[in-house]
Amino acid sequence: MRVLFGNGTVAKLAFEAERLGMKRVLVLSTPEQAAQAQDIATTLGPLSAGVFSQATMHTPSHITELALEVVRREAVDGVVSVGGGSTTGLGKAIALRTDLPQIVIPTTYAGSEMTPILGETNNGEKVTQRTLKVLPETTIYDVSLTLSLPVGLTATSGMNAIAHAVEALYAEEGNPIISLMAEDAIAALAAALPVIIEKPRDLEARTRAQYGAWLCGVALGSVGMALHHKLCHVLGGSFGLPHAETHTVVLPHAVAYNAAAAPEAMRRIARALGASDAAGGLHDIARKLNAPTALAALGMKESDLDRAADLATAKPYPNPRPLERTAIRALLEDAFRGARPKSSNSVIHGAAA
Ligand code: NAD
């Protein structure tokens, strides 16, 4: 796939669309970014076939159907997704059904633009698939479009990205190149995010964060994810918790769960964070960013923790430490309360002894 990265790169959109043979381009966005999408459509001039601005979280199939009606009616031959994972998801859902080429202009740190993964919701159930049909042809990273990302979303979206890199470091099909990228990604985001929280329009920090998010997206697209992503999928899909916030809260606890079984990954995460302990370091950075640290604060009910533990352990999947229902129920309890995870160093030493 082709990637443009820099400041002002969105000016090359029309050229990139033509490069892919697009003549009737539909620009996609959420309702909140409709004005931005309209501006981008205007820059496309005669190549623009309009804007569809109803993208929403978890790619519900009824929204995809509405977009497909516009694609057919306007004889659209390519889509441009301007926004976060929700908008990119809609572009991928259209590509899956039509094989139309996609250009993604990411404005969050979710990383979906780098993956062949699509999660779609139908009748309240979210199903995820991997297929190269949904991998975007071109990504245009333009840091200027991230300057408006509110600080709260910057923090949680950044933690969502870090979660991809963390799980890549202990993935079953992990490899040295992806680990190199993942560690550098965590270091870049951990350095940039606290600066952005203080100065949201700091171009250098925003550039560093977007670079980190790019790497995190590559990691997510290249190797399989484990317990952390499974838990977040369950909590988002079955209990309606918000995506990036849930990732932020669960990550330190999923890492603490896996710590003794993945000591090399823990060393690399801690080194990238400049912390003495991976799980504790992740909790500390979330606090530093004023991001949520407890599932209770996201609307999770304590009475649902049992069912969440059941769902997360119903089917086997690769994870460094075996899936133990009792321990996962305890992990969820810790995430519910938002306590700082106990030092994973002591766990590692315990395991080594
Ligand atoms: P999002 O796309 O839902 O965006 C959240 C809100 O922020 C939206 O209202 C959006 O319009 C707004 N927003 C985005 N960028 C902005 C900006 N620069 N300025 C102002 N407002 C802005 O959030 P997300 O966390 O990026 O994406 C979450 C979704 O993406 C979930 O459905 C998740 O499952 C999916 N996802 C998929 C993959 C994949 O590989 N398939 C990877 C990561 C996330």
Residues whose N, C-alpha, C, O or C-beta is under 5 A from the ligand:
A	BS01	NAD	T30 E32 Q33 M57 H58 G83 G84 G85 S86 T87 T107 T108 A110 G111 S112 T115 I117 L118 G119 L145 T146 S148 L149 P150 H243 A244
